[in-house]
Amino acid sequence: MGVAQTSIFNAEETPGQSLLKLRMRMIETYSPFKVTGPVFYLEKK
């Protein structure tokens, strides 16, 4: 994904950190869903 392992870990384990774009990229990369909107609406790809 082009980011450090530490960033992936922080996105998964520390919800207080503002890593919204990374979390959205992770969902879209590792699942069959596409994220729409700032509140994580999921749609099948």
mmCIF entry with sequence, helices, sheets and N, C-alpha, C, O atoms, coordinates in Angstrom:
data_MODEL
# 
_entry.id   MODEL 
# 
_entity.id                         1 
_entity.type                       polymer 
_entity.pdbx_number_of_molecules   1 
# 
_entity_poly.entity_id                      1 
_entity_poly.type                           'polypeptide(L)' 
_entity_poly.nstd_linkage                   no 
_entity_poly.nstd_monomer                   no 
_entity_poly.pdbx_seq_one_letter_code       MGVAQTSIFNAEETPGQSLLKLRMRMIETYSPFKVTGPVFYLEKK 
_entity_poly.pdbx_seq_one_letter_code_can   MGVAQTSIFNAEETPGQSLLKLRMRMIETYSPFKVTGPVFYLEKK 
_entity_poly.pdbx_strand_id                 A 
# 
loop_
_entity_poly_seq.entity_id 
_entity_poly_seq.num 
_entity_poly_seq.mon_id 
_entity_poly_seq.hetero 
1 1  MET n 
1 2  GLY n 
1 3  VAL n 
1 4  ALA n 
1 5  GLN n 
1 6  THR n 
1 7  SER n 
1 8  ILE n 
1 9  PHE n 
1 10 ASN n 
1 11 ALA n 
1 12 GLU n 
1 13 GLU n 
1 14 THR n 
1 15 PRO n 
1 16 GLY n 
1 17 GLN n 
1 18 SER n 
1 19 LEU n 
1 20 LEU n 
1 21 LYS n 
1 22 LEU n 
1 23 ARG n 
1 24 MET n 
1 25 ARG n 
1 26 MET n 
1 27 ILE n 
1 28 GLU n 
1 29 THR n 
1 30 TYR n 
1 31 SER n 
1 32 PRO n 
1 33 PHE n 
1 34 LYS n 
1 35 VAL n 
1 36 THR n 
1 37 GLY n 
1 38 PRO n 
1 39 VAL n 
1 40 PHE n 
1 41 TYR n 
1 42 LEU n 
1 43 GLU n 
1 44 LYS n 
1 45 LYS n 
# 
_struct_asym.id          A 
_struct_asym.entity_id   1 
# 
loop_
_struct_conf.conf_type_id 
_struct_conf.id 
_struct_conf.pdbx_PDB_helix_id 
_struct_conf.beg_label_comp_id 
_struct_conf.beg_label_asym_id 
_struct_conf.beg_label_seq_id 
_struct_conf.pdbx_beg_PDB_ins_code 
_struct_conf.end_label_comp_id 
_struct_conf.end_label_asym_id 
_struct_conf.end_label_seq_id 
_struct_conf.pdbx_end_PDB_ins_code 
_struct_conf.beg_auth_comp_id 
_struct_conf.beg_auth_asym_id 
_struct_conf.beg_auth_seq_id 
_struct_conf.end_auth_comp_id 
_struct_conf.end_auth_asym_id 
_struct_conf.end_auth_seq_id 
_struct_conf.pdbx_PDB_helix_class 
_struct_conf.details 
_struct_conf.pdbx_PDB_helix_length 
HELX_P HELX_P1 AA1 GLN A 5  ? GLU A 13 ? GLN A 5  GLU A 13 1 ? 9  
HELX_P HELX_P2 AA2 LEU A 20 ? TYR A 30 ? LEU A 20 TYR A 30 1 ? 11 
# 
_struct_conf_type.id          HELX_P 
_struct_conf_type.criteria    ? 
_struct_conf_type.reference   ? 
# 
_struct_sheet.id               AA1 
_struct_sheet.type             ? 
_struct_sheet.number_strands   2 
_struct_sheet.details          ? 
# 
_struct_sheet_order.sheet_id     AA1 
_struct_sheet_order.range_id_1   1 
_struct_sheet_order.range_id_2   2 
_struct_sheet_order.offset       ? 
_struct_sheet_order.sense        anti-parallel 
# 
loop_
_struct_sheet_range.sheet_id 
_struct_sheet_range.id 
_struct_sheet_range.beg_label_comp_id 
_struct_sheet_range.beg_label_asym_id 
_struct_sheet_range.beg_label_seq_id 
_struct_sheet_range.pdbx_beg_PDB_ins_code 
_struct_sheet_range.end_label_comp_id 
_struct_sheet_range.end_label_asym_id 
_struct_sheet_range.end_label_seq_id 
_struct_sheet_range.pdbx_end_PDB_ins_code 
_struct_sheet_range.beg_auth_comp_id 
_struct_sheet_range.beg_auth_asym_id 
_struct_sheet_range.beg_auth_seq_id 
_struct_sheet_range.end_auth_comp_id 
_struct_sheet_range.end_auth_asym_id 
_struct_sheet_range.end_auth_seq_id 
AA1 1 PHE A 33 ? THR A 36 ? PHE A 33 THR A 36 
AA1 2 TYR A 41 ? LYS A 44 ? TYR A 41 LYS A 44 
# 
loop_
_atom_site.group_PDB 
_atom_site.id 
_atom_site.type_symbol 
_atom_site.label_atom_id 
_atom_site.label_alt_id 
_atom_site.label_comp_id 
_atom_site.label_asym_id 
_atom_site.label_entity_id 
_atom_site.label_seq_id 
_atom_site.pdbx_PDB_ins_code 
_atom_site.Cartn_x 
_atom_site.Cartn_y 
_atom_site.Cartn_z 
_atom_site.occupancy 
_atom_site.B_iso_or_equiv 
_atom_site.pdbx_formal_charge 
_atom_site.auth_seq_id 
_atom_site.auth_comp_id 
_atom_site.auth_asym_id 
_atom_site.auth_atom_id 
_atom_site.pdbx_PDB_model_num 
ATOM 1   N N  . MET A 1 1  ? 0.805   -1.189 0.000  1.00 0.00 ? 1  MET A N  1 
ATOM 2   C CA . MET A 1 1  ? 0.000   0.000  0.000  1.00 0.00 ? 1  MET A CA 1 
ATOM 3   C C  . MET A 1 1  ? 0.852   1.259  0.000  1.00 0.00 ? 1  MET A C  1 
ATOM 4   O O  . MET A 1 1  ? 0.327   2.366  -0.118 1.00 0.00 ? 1  MET A O  1 
ATOM 5   N N  . GLY A 1 2  ? 2.120   1.101  0.128  1.00 0.00 ? 2  GLY A N  1 
ATOM 6   C CA . GLY A 1 2  ? 3.007   2.258  0.068  1.00 0.00 ? 2  GLY A CA 1 
ATOM 7   C C  . GLY A 1 2  ? 3.127   3.027  1.374  1.00 0.00 ? 2  GLY A C  1 
ATOM 8   O O  . GLY A 1 2  ? 3.534   4.189  1.373  1.00 0.00 ? 2  GLY A O  1 
ATOM 9   N N  . VAL A 1 3  ? 2.775   2.389  2.493  1.00 0.00 ? 3  VAL A N  1 
ATOM 10  C CA . VAL A 1 3  ? 2.916   3.028  3.807  1.00 0.00 ? 3  VAL A CA 1 
ATOM 11  C C  . VAL A 1 3  ? 3.668   2.094  4.737  1.00 0.00 ? 3  VAL A C  1 
ATOM 12  O O  . VAL A 1 3  ? 3.773   0.896  4.476  1.00 0.00 ? 3  VAL A O  1 
ATOM 13  N N  . ALA A 1 4  ? 4.185   2.643  5.812  1.00 0.00 ? 4  ALA A N  1 
ATOM 14  C CA . ALA A 1 4  ? 4.951   1.850  6.777  1.00 0.00 ? 4  ALA A CA 1 
ATOM 15  C C  . ALA A 1 4  ? 4.034   0.916  7.560  1.00 0.00 ? 4  ALA A C  1 
ATOM 16  O O  . ALA A 1 4  ? 2.857   1.216  7.760  1.00 0.00 ? 4  ALA A O  1 
ATOM 17  N N  . GLN A 1 5  ? 4.575   -0.208 7.999  1.00 0.00 ? 5  GLN A N  1 
ATOM 18  C CA . GLN A 1 5  ? 3.830   -1.168 8.821  1.00 0.00 ? 5  GLN A CA 1 
ATOM 19  C C  . GLN A 1 5  ? 3.290   -0.484 10.073 1.00 0.00 ? 5  GLN A C  1 
ATOM 20  O O  . GLN A 1 5  ? 2.195   -0.811 10.531 1.00 0.00 ? 5  GLN A O  1 
ATOM 21  N N  . THR A 1 6  ? 4.035   0.448  10.621 1.00 0.00 ? 6  THR A N  1 
ATOM 22  C CA . THR A 1 6  ? 3.593   1.166  11.812 1.00 0.00 ? 6  THR A CA 1 
ATOM 23  C C  . THR A 1 6  ? 2.305   1.935  11.536 1.00 0.00 ? 6  THR A C  1 
ATOM 24  O O  . THR A 1 6  ? 1.421   1.990  12.391 1.00 0.00 ? 6  THR A O  1 
ATOM 25  N N  . SER A 1 7  ? 2.195   2.521  10.366 1.00 0.00 ? 7  SER A N  1 
ATOM 26  C CA . SER A 1 7  ? 0.982   3.252  10.011 1.00 0.00 ? 7  SER A CA 1 
ATOM 27  C C  . SER A 1 7  ? -0.219  2.317  9.907  1.00 0.00 ? 7  SER A C  1 
ATOM 28  O O  . SER A 1 7  ? -1.316  2.656  10.351 1.00 0.00 ? 7  SER A O  1 
ATOM 29  N N  . ILE A 1 8  ? -0.010  1.144  9.321  1.00 0.00 ? 8  ILE A N  1 
ATOM 30  C CA . ILE A 1 8  ? -1.082  0.148  9.230  1.00 0.00 ? 8  ILE A CA 1 
ATOM 31  C C  . ILE A 1 8  ? -1.515  -0.262 10.628 1.00 0.00 ? 8  ILE A C  1 
ATOM 32  O O  . ILE A 1 8  ? -2.711  -0.321 10.918 1.00 0.00 ? 8  ILE A O  1 
ATOM 33  N N  . PHE A 1 9  ? -0.555  -0.546 11.494 1.00 0.00 ? 9  PHE A N  1 
ATOM 34  C CA . PHE A 1 9  ? -0.856  -0.938 12.869 1.00 0.00 ? 9  PHE A CA 1 
ATOM 35  C C  . PHE A 1 9  ? -1.647  0.155  13.579 1.00 0.00 ? 9  PHE A C  1 
ATOM 36  O O  . PHE A 1 9  ? -2.654  -0.128 14.228 1.00 0.00 ? 9  PHE A O  1 
ATOM 37  N N  . ASN A 1 10 ? -1.198  1.396  13.458 1.00 0.00 ? 10 ASN A N  1 
ATOM 38  C CA . ASN A 1 10 ? -1.884  2.502  14.115 1.00 0.00 ? 10 ASN A CA 1 
ATOM 39  C C  . ASN A 1 10 ? -3.303  2.686  13.584 1.00 0.00 ? 10 ASN A C  1 
ATOM 40  O O  . ASN A 1 10 ? -4.212  2.992  14.356 1.00 0.00 ? 10 ASN A O  1 
ATOM 41  N N  . ALA A 1 11 ? -3.503  2.508  12.299 1.00 0.00 ? 11 ALA A N  1 
ATOM 42  C CA . ALA A 1 11 ? -4.837  2.634  11.720 1.00 0.00 ? 11 ALA A CA 1 
ATOM 43  C C  . ALA A 1 11 ? -5.779  1.562  12.275 1.00 0.00 ? 11 ALA A C  1 
ATOM 44  O O  . ALA A 1 11 ? -6.969  1.810  12.465 1.00 0.00 ? 11 ALA A O  1 
ATOM 45  N N  . GLU A 1 12 ? -5.239  0.381  12.530 1.00 0.00 ? 12 GLU A N  1 
ATOM 46  C CA . GLU A 1 12 ? -6.060  -0.713 13.050 1.00 0.00 ? 12 GLU A CA 1 
ATOM 47  C C  . GLU A 1 12 ? -6.292  -0.604 14.555 1.00 0.00 ? 12 GLU A C  1 
ATOM 48  O O  . GLU A 1 12 ? -7.386  -0.903 15.032 1.00 0.00 ? 12 GLU A O  1 
ATOM 49  N N  . GLU A 1 13 ? -5.297  -0.189 15.293 1.00 0.00 ? 13 GLU A N  1 
ATOM 50  C CA . GLU A 1 13 ? -5.344  -0.298 16.746 1.00 0.00 ? 13 GLU A CA 1 
ATOM 51  C C  . GLU A 1 13 ? -5.604  0.999  17.514 1.00 0.00 ? 13 GLU A C  1 
ATOM 52  O O  . GLU A 1 13 ? -5.920  0.938  18.702 1.00 0.00 ? 13 GLU A O  1 
ATOM 53  N N  . THR A 1 14 ? -5.486  2.143  16.894 1.00 0.00 ? 14 THR A N  1 
ATOM 54  C CA . THR A 1 14 ? -5.663  3.403  17.621 1.00 0.00 ? 14 THR A CA 1 
ATOM 55  C C  . THR A 1 14 ? -6.708  4.264  16.925 1.00 0.00 ? 14 THR A C  1 
ATOM 56  O O  . THR A 1 14 ? -6.371  5.118  16.104 1.00 0.00 ? 14 THR A O  1 
ATOM 57  N N  . PRO A 1 15 ? -7.985  4.037  17.257 1.00 0.00 ? 15 PRO A N  1 
ATOM 58  C CA . PRO A 1 15 ? -9.055  4.774  16.589 1.00 0.00 ? 15 PRO A CA 1 
ATOM 59  C C  . PRO A 1 15 ? -9.018  6.280  16.861 1.00 0.00 ? 15 PRO A C  1 
ATOM 60  O O  . PRO A 1 15 ? -9.634  7.053  16.127 1.00 0.00 ? 15 PRO A O  1 
ATOM 61  N N  . GLY A 1 16 ? -8.311  6.699  17.896 1.00 0.00 ? 16 GLY A N  1 
ATOM 62  C CA . GLY A 1 16 ? -8.223  8.125  18.211 1.00 0.00 ? 16 GLY A CA 1 
ATOM 63  C C  . GLY A 1 16 ? -7.378  8.908  17.222 1.00 0.00 ? 16 GLY A C  1 
ATOM 64  O O  . GLY A 1 16 ? -7.528  10.124 17.108 1.00 0.00 ? 16 GLY A O  1 
ATOM 65  N N  . GLN A 1 17 ? -6.491  8.228  16.503 1.00 0.00 ? 17 GLN A N  1 
ATOM 66  C CA . GLN A 1 17 ? -5.650  8.920  15.534 1.00 0.00 ? 17 GLN A CA 1 
ATOM 67  C C  . GLN A 1 17 ? -6.432  9.189  14.266 1.00 0.00 ? 17 GLN A C  1 
ATOM 68  O O  . GLN A 1 17 ? -7.270  8.387  13.853 1.00 0.00 ? 17 GLN A O  1 
ATOM 69  N N  . SER A 1 18 ? -6.151  10.317 13.658 1.00 0.00 ? 18 SER A N  1 
ATOM 70  C CA . SER A 1 18 ? -6.847  10.694 12.430 1.00 0.00 ? 18 SER A CA 1 
ATOM 71  C C  . SER A 1 18 ? -6.166  10.059 11.227 1.00 0.00 ? 18 SER A C  1 
ATOM 72  O O  . SER A 1 18 ? -5.306  10.670 10.592 1.00 0.00 ? 18 SER A O  1 
ATOM 73  N N  . LEU A 1 19 ? -6.554  8.844  10.924 1.00 0.00 ? 19 LEU A N  1 
ATOM 74  C CA . LEU A 1 19 ? -5.995  8.115  9.787  1.00 0.00 ? 19 LEU A CA 1 
ATOM 75  C C  . LEU A 1 19 ? -7.128  7.690  8.855  1.00 0.00 ? 19 LEU A C  1 
ATOM 76  O O  . LEU A 1 19 ? -7.123  6.575  8.332  1.00 0.00 ? 19 LEU A O  1 
ATOM 77  N N  . LEU A 1 20 ? -8.087  8.573  8.653  1.00 0.00 ? 20 LEU A N  1 
ATOM 78  C CA . LEU A 1 20 ? -9.290  8.260  7.895  1.00 0.00 ? 20 LEU A CA 1 
ATOM 79  C C  . LEU A 1 20 ? -8.986  7.776  6.482  1.00 0.00 ? 20 LEU A C  1 
ATOM 80  O O  . LEU A 1 20 ? -9.516  6.750  6.056  1.00 0.00 ? 20 LEU A O  1 
ATOM 81  N N  . LYS A 1 21 ? -8.144  8.495  5.756  1.00 0.00 ? 21 LYS A N  1 
ATOM 82  C CA . LYS A 1 21 ? -7.855  8.107  4.377  1.00 0.00 ? 21 LYS A CA 1 
ATOM 83  C C  . LYS A 1 21 ? -7.173  6.749  4.304  1.00 0.00 ? 21 LYS A C  1 
ATOM 84  O O  . LYS A 1 21 ? -7.467  5.954  3.411  1.00 0.00 ? 21 LYS A O  1 
ATOM 85  N N  . LEU A 1 22 ? -6.268  6.480  5.233  1.00 0.00 ? 22 LEU A N  1 
ATOM 86  C CA . LEU A 1 22 ? -5.592  5.184  5.253  1.00 0.00 ? 22 LEU A CA 1 
ATOM 87  C C  . LEU A 1 22 ? -6.584  4.075  5.566  1.00 0.00 ? 22 LEU A C  1 
ATOM 88  O O  . LEU A 1 22 ? -6.542  3.017  4.937  1.00 0.00 ? 22 LEU A O  1 
ATOM 89  N N  . ARG A 1 23 ? -7.473  4.296  6.524  1.00 0.00 ? 23 ARG A N  1 
ATOM 90  C CA . ARG A 1 23 ? -8.476  3.290  6.852  1.00 0.00 ? 23 ARG A CA 1 
ATOM 91  C C  . ARG A 1 23 ? -9.371  3.000  5.652  1.00 0.00 ? 23 ARG A C  1 
ATOM 92  O O  . ARG A 1 23 ? -9.702  1.845  5.386  1.00 0.00 ? 23 ARG A O  1 
ATOM 93  N N  . MET A 1 24 ? -9.758  4.038  4.934  1.00 0.00 ? 24 MET A N  1 
ATOM 94  C CA . MET A 1 24 ? -10.592 3.860  3.749  1.00 0.00 ? 24 MET A CA 1 
ATOM 95  C C  . MET A 1 24 ? -9.846  3.056  2.694  1.00 0.00 ? 24 MET A C  1 
ATOM 96  O O  . MET A 1 24 ? -10.423 2.156  2.083  1.00 0.00 ? 24 MET A O  1 
ATOM 97  N N  . ARG A 1 25 ? -8.571  3.366  2.470  1.00 0.00 ? 25 ARG A N  1 
ATOM 98  C CA . ARG A 1 25 ? -7.760  2.619  1.501  1.00 0.00 ? 25 ARG A CA 1 
ATOM 99  C C  . ARG A 1 25 ? -7.627  1.162  1.908  1.00 0.00 ? 25 ARG A C  1 
ATOM 100 O O  . ARG A 1 25 ? -7.675  0.275  1.056  1.00 0.00 ? 25 ARG A O  1 
ATOM 101 N N  . MET A 1 26 ? -7.459  0.901  3.214  1.00 0.00 ? 26 MET A N  1 
ATOM 102 C CA . MET A 1 26 ? -7.325  -0.470 3.699  1.00 0.00 ? 26 MET A CA 1 
ATOM 103 C C  . MET A 1 26 ? -8.605  -1.261 3.440  1.00 0.00 ? 26 MET A C  1 
ATOM 104 O O  . MET A 1 26 ? -8.546  -2.402 2.984  1.00 0.00 ? 26 MET A O  1 
ATOM 105 N N  . ILE A 1 27 ? -9.755  -0.665 3.726  1.00 0.00 ? 27 ILE A N  1 
ATOM 106 C CA . ILE A 1 27 ? -11.023 -1.357 3.490  1.00 0.00 ? 27 ILE A CA 1 
ATOM 107 C C  . ILE A 1 27 ? -11.173 -1.683 2.015  1.00 0.00 ? 27 ILE A C  1 
ATOM 108 O O  . ILE A 1 27 ? -11.555 -2.798 1.657  1.00 0.00 ? 27 ILE A O  1 
ATOM 109 N N  . GLU A 1 28 ? -10.875 -0.715 1.157  1.00 0.00 ? 28 GLU A N  1 
ATOM 110 C CA . GLU A 1 28 ? -11.039 -0.936 -0.280 1.00 0.00 ? 28 GLU A CA 1 
ATOM 111 C C  . GLU A 1 28 ? -10.021 -1.934 -0.836 1.00 0.00 ? 28 GLU A C  1 
ATOM 112 O O  . GLU A 1 28 ? -10.326 -2.653 -1.788 1.00 0.00 ? 28 GLU A O  1 
ATOM 113 N N  . THR A 1 29 ? -8.830  -1.989 -0.263 1.00 0.00 ? 29 THR A N  1 
ATOM 114 C CA . THR A 1 29 ? -7.796  -2.903 -0.738 1.00 0.00 ? 29 THR A CA 1 
ATOM 115 C C  . THR A 1 29 ? -8.042  -4.335 -0.282 1.00 0.00 ? 29 THR A C  1 
ATOM 116 O O  . THR A 1 29 ? -7.869  -5.274 -1.059 1.00 0.00 ? 29 THR A O  1 
ATOM 117 N N  . TYR A 1 30 ? -8.441  -4.507 0.968  1.00 0.00 ? 30 TYR A N  1 
ATOM 118 C CA . TYR A 1 30 ? -8.510  -5.846 1.549  1.00 0.00 ? 30 TYR A CA 1 
ATOM 119 C C  . TYR A 1 30 ? -9.916  -6.427 1.651  1.00 0.00 ? 30 TYR A C  1 
ATOM 120 O O  . TYR A 1 30 ? -10.092 -7.492 2.243  1.00 0.00 ? 30 TYR A O  1 
ATOM 121 N N  . SER A 1 31 ? -10.911 -5.762 1.095  1.00 0.00 ? 31 SER A N  1 
ATOM 122 C CA . SER A 1 31 ? -12.271 -6.299 1.134  1.00 0.00 ? 31 SER A CA 1 
ATOM 123 C C  . SER A 1 31 ? -12.947 -6.085 -0.220 1.00 0.00 ? 31 SER A C  1 
ATOM 124 O O  . SER A 1 31 ? -12.423 -5.368 -1.074 1.00 0.00 ? 31 SER A O  1 
ATOM 125 N N  . PRO A 1 32 ? -14.094 -6.698 -0.411 1.00 0.00 ? 32 PRO A N  1 
ATOM 126 C CA . PRO A 1 32 ? -14.812 -6.517 -1.672 1.00 0.00 ? 32 PRO A CA 1 
ATOM 127 C C  . PRO A 1 32 ? -15.695 -5.266 -1.661 1.00 0.00 ? 32 PRO A C  1 
ATOM 128 O O  . PRO A 1 32 ? -16.629 -5.171 -2.458 1.00 0.00 ? 32 PRO A O  1 
ATOM 129 N N  . PHE A 1 33 ? -15.419 -4.313 -0.778 1.00 0.00 ? 33 PHE A N  1 
ATOM 130 C CA . PHE A 1 33 ? -16.253 -3.129 -0.644 1.00 0.00 ? 33 PHE A CA 1 
ATOM 131 C C  . PHE A 1 33 ? -15.542 -1.862 -1.097 1.00 0.00 ? 33 PHE A C  1 
ATOM 132 O O  . PHE A 1 33 ? -14.314 -1.777 -1.105 1.00 0.00 ? 33 PHE A O  1 
ATOM 133 N N  . LYS A 1 34 ? -16.353 -0.886 -1.472 1.00 0.00 ? 34 LYS A N  1 
ATOM 134 C CA . LYS A 1 34 ? -15.876 0.461  -1.793 1.00 0.00 ? 34 LYS A CA 1 
ATOM 135 C C  . LYS A 1 34 ? -16.464 1.391  -0.739 1.00 0.00 ? 34 LYS A C  1 
ATOM 136 O O  . LYS A 1 34 ? -17.653 1.297  -0.432 1.00 0.00 ? 34 LYS A O  1 
ATOM 137 N N  . VAL A 1 35 ? -15.668 2.271  -0.191 1.00 0.00 ? 35 VAL A N  1 
ATOM 138 C CA . VAL A 1 35 ? -16.121 3.197  0.842  1.00 0.00 ? 35 VAL A CA 1 
ATOM 139 C C  . VAL A 1 35 ? -16.604 4.478  0.174  1.00 0.00 ? 35 VAL A C  1 
ATOM 140 O O  . VAL A 1 35 ? -15.913 5.055  -0.665 1.00 0.00 ? 35 VAL A O  1 
ATOM 141 N N  . THR A 1 36 ? -17.799 4.912  0.557  1.00 0.00 ? 36 THR A N  1 
ATOM 142 C CA . THR A 1 36 ? -18.307 6.186  0.059  1.00 0.00 ? 36 THR A CA 1 
ATOM 143 C C  . THR A 1 36 ? -18.696 7.058  1.236  1.00 0.00 ? 36 THR A C  1 
ATOM 144 O O  . THR A 1 36 ? -19.282 6.585  2.209  1.00 0.00 ? 36 THR A O  1 
ATOM 145 N N  . GLY A 1 37 ? -18.370 8.310  1.140  1.00 0.00 ? 37 GLY A N  1 
ATOM 146 C CA . GLY A 1 37 ? -18.715 9.259  2.190  1.00 0.00 ? 37 GLY A CA 1 
ATOM 147 C C  . GLY A 1 37 ? -17.782 9.192  3.376  1.00 0.00 ? 37 GLY A C  1 
ATOM 148 O O  . GLY A 1 37 ? -17.016 8.241  3.529  1.00 0.00 ? 37 GLY A O  1 
ATOM 149 N N  . PRO A 1 38 ? -17.852 10.206 4.208  1.00 0.00 ? 38 PRO A N  1 
ATOM 150 C CA . PRO A 1 38 ? -16.957 10.284 5.361  1.00 0.00 ? 38 PRO A CA 1 
ATOM 151 C C  . PRO A 1 38 ? -17.394 9.408  6.538  1.00 0.00 ? 38 PRO A C  1 
ATOM 152 O O  . PRO A 1 38 ? -16.710 9.376  7.561  1.00 0.00 ? 38 PRO A O  1 
ATOM 153 N N  . VAL A 1 39 ? -18.508 8.703  6.415  1.00 0.00 ? 39 VAL A N  1 
ATOM 154 C CA . VAL A 1 39 ? -18.968 7.894  7.532  1.00 0.00 ? 39 VAL A CA 1 
ATOM 155 C C  . VAL A 1 39 ? -18.924 6.391  7.232  1.00 0.00 ? 39 VAL A C  1 
ATOM 156 O O  . VAL A 1 39 ? -19.642 5.603  7.848  1.00 0.00 ? 39 VAL A O  1 
ATOM 157 N N  . PHE A 1 40 ? -18.082 6.012  6.290  1.00 0.00 ? 40 PHE A N  1 
ATOM 158 C CA . PHE A 1 40 ? -17.820 4.608  5.971  1.00 0.00 ? 40 PHE A CA 1 
ATOM 159 C C  . PHE A 1 40 ? -19.053 3.853  5.476  1.00 0.00 ? 40 PHE A C  1 
ATOM 160 O O  . PHE A 1 40 ? -19.319 2.741  5.933  1.00 0.00 ? 40 PHE A O  1 
ATOM 161 N N  . TYR A 1 41 ? -19.801 4.438  4.558  1.00 0.00 ? 41 TYR A N  1 
ATOM 162 C CA . TYR A 1 41 ? -20.841 3.672  3.873  1.00 0.00 ? 41 TYR A CA 1 
ATOM 163 C C  . TYR A 1 41 ? -20.139 2.686  2.953  1.00 0.00 ? 41 TYR A C  1 
ATOM 164 O O  . TYR A 1 41 ? -19.246 3.071  2.198  1.00 0.00 ? 41 TYR A O  1 
ATOM 165 N N  . LEU A 1 42 ? -20.531 1.423  3.009  1.00 0.00 ? 42 LEU A N  1 
ATOM 166 C CA . LEU A 1 42 ? -19.877 0.400  2.200  1.00 0.00 ? 42 LEU A CA 1 
ATOM 167 C C  . LEU A 1 42 ? -20.802 -0.045 1.087  1.00 0.00 ? 42 LEU A C  1 
ATOM 168 O O  . LEU A 1 42 ? -21.993 -0.271 1.301  1.00 0.00 ? 42 LEU A O  1 
ATOM 169 N N  . GLU A 1 43 ? -20.241 -0.167 -0.097 1.00 0.00 ? 43 GLU A N  1 
ATOM 170 C CA . GLU A 1 43 ? -20.956 -0.668 -1.265 1.00 0.00 ? 43 GLU A CA 1 
ATOM 171 C C  . GLU A 1 43 ? -20.120 -1.772 -1.879 1.00 0.00 ? 43 GLU A C  1 
ATOM 172 O O  . GLU A 1 43 ? -18.892 -1.692 -1.890 1.00 0.00 ? 43 GLU A O  1 
ATOM 173 N N  . LYS A 1 44 ? -20.783 -2.811 -2.396 1.00 0.00 ? 44 LYS A N  1 
ATOM 174 C CA . LYS A 1 44 ? -20.044 -3.853 -3.117 1.00 0.00 ? 44 LYS A CA 1 
ATOM 175 C C  . LYS A 1 44 ? -19.375 -3.239 -4.331 1.00 0.00 ? 44 LYS A C  1 
ATOM 176 O O  . LYS A 1 44 ? -19.960 -2.394 -5.008 1.00 0.00 ? 44 LYS A O  1 
ATOM 177 N N  . LYS A 1 45 ? -18.147 -3.663 -4.609 1.00 0.00 ? 45 LYS A N  1 
ATOM 178 C CA . LYS A 1 45 ? -17.408 -3.153 -5.774 1.00 0.00 ? 45 LYS A CA 1 
ATOM 179 C C  . LYS A 1 45 ? -17.996 -3.652 -7.054 1.00 0.00 ? 45 LYS A C  1 
ATOM 180 O O  . LYS A 1 45 ? -17.501 -3.322 -8.132 1.00 0.00 ? 45 LYS A O  1 
# 
